[in-house]
Amino acid sequence: MSRHTATPVFEVDNLSWGEGGQAILANINANIASHRFTGIIGPNGAGKTTFLRCLSGFYSPVSGGVSFLNKPLANWPFNERAQRLAVVTQHTDVDRSWSVEQLLATGLIPYKRWFQVNNQQDQDLLTAVLNQVGLADKRQRHLATLSGGELQRALIAKALVQQPECLLLDEPTNHLDSQYQLTLMKWIKRLGISVVASVHDINMAARFCDDLLLFKQGKLLAHGPVSEVFTVANLEHLFDHPVRVDRHPYHDCLWMNFLEQERHHDQ
Ligand SMILES: Nc1ncnc2c1ncn2[C@@H]1O[C@H](COP(=O)(O)OP(=O)(O)OP(=O)(O)O)[C@@H](O)[C@H]1O
């Protein structure tokens, strides 16, 4: 469990979720600290996406509960929640014939009444966010013409237009080349809001996240600052494979390598 004392962005209390009688997440307890970049790591099928769906309210718990900013998730009126919590899923279904500007404008919907048109203040917000994500010159471009990395940034930009206090990201670096992955992770870290993201590349997670949640087979193995939970014991348990953890020679972050099955005893 995290030892941070600041008000958590999420309080997860004995959360379980399943489908057709099958338990997918079991008895998860975690206080997720605010204004930190929290990474969810674990092998395929561990429950990372399912957990994010429970945090976003897309899935209702079978038992237990999730509070967001001190209020049960289910008690948040939809628009009020959308003003504070934004979600970027892995397979965001988006009409590729839209322009970047049209996509971003959908982030304003939680703030609008029916038929209320966008004003200059809204346009200025879109401009500011486009500058922030480095897409100002692509404002009128159709989404179909963007590279994978640009599209991912546009989707996150749409979420930022919602001006959320917390951003949930499901594998934000998926399908991106190494250069884009690095750029995106650096950029997410600089956002300064609460971010909870599932991250497949655990060395990226160790380098950029503040806190980690380690999931395995629907259970939370460990939760805390990277320096405390990114350990040989936790990672070997997580992946059922011998590992080695070092300090990266250039970045000075923790860095894991899988070892051959023959365990090395020199660390
Ligand atoms: N709606 C559902 N109905 C039945 N089973 C589901 C459902 N959603 C997820 N699962 C199962 O729950 C398990 C966890 O899935 P989940 O997508 O949360 O894992 P993950 O850690 O995000 O995996 P990956 O790293 O492969 O994306 C998987 O075995 C998956 O098949």
The ligand as an ORCA input file, in Angstrom:
! r2SCAN-3c Opt
* xyz 0 1
  N     -15.806     -8.510    -20.254
  C     -15.077     -9.592    -19.981
  N     -15.632    -10.813    -19.919
  C     -14.908    -11.922    -19.639
  N     -13.590    -11.889    -19.395
  C     -12.971    -10.701    -19.449
  C     -13.674     -9.481    -19.728
  N     -12.779     -8.453    -19.702
  C     -11.589     -9.014    -19.424
  N     -11.701    -10.345    -19.283
  C     -10.610    -11.298    -18.950
  O      -9.993    -10.809    -17.780
  C      -8.590    -11.019    -17.802
  C      -7.899     -9.705    -17.595
  O      -8.062     -8.917    -18.779
  P      -7.440     -7.459    -18.907
  O      -7.741     -6.984    -20.285
  O      -7.909     -6.626    -17.779
  O      -5.898     -7.776    -18.723
  P      -4.636     -6.855    -19.035
  O      -3.734     -6.993    -17.847
  O      -5.062     -5.485    -19.401
  O      -4.037     -7.631    -20.273
  P      -3.107     -7.140    -21.504
  O      -1.774     -6.789    -20.931
  O      -3.047     -8.358    -22.365
  O      -3.796     -5.981    -22.163
  C      -8.285    -11.675    -19.153
  O      -8.178    -13.056    -18.949
  C      -9.497    -11.335    -19.994
  O      -9.737    -12.328    -20.957
*
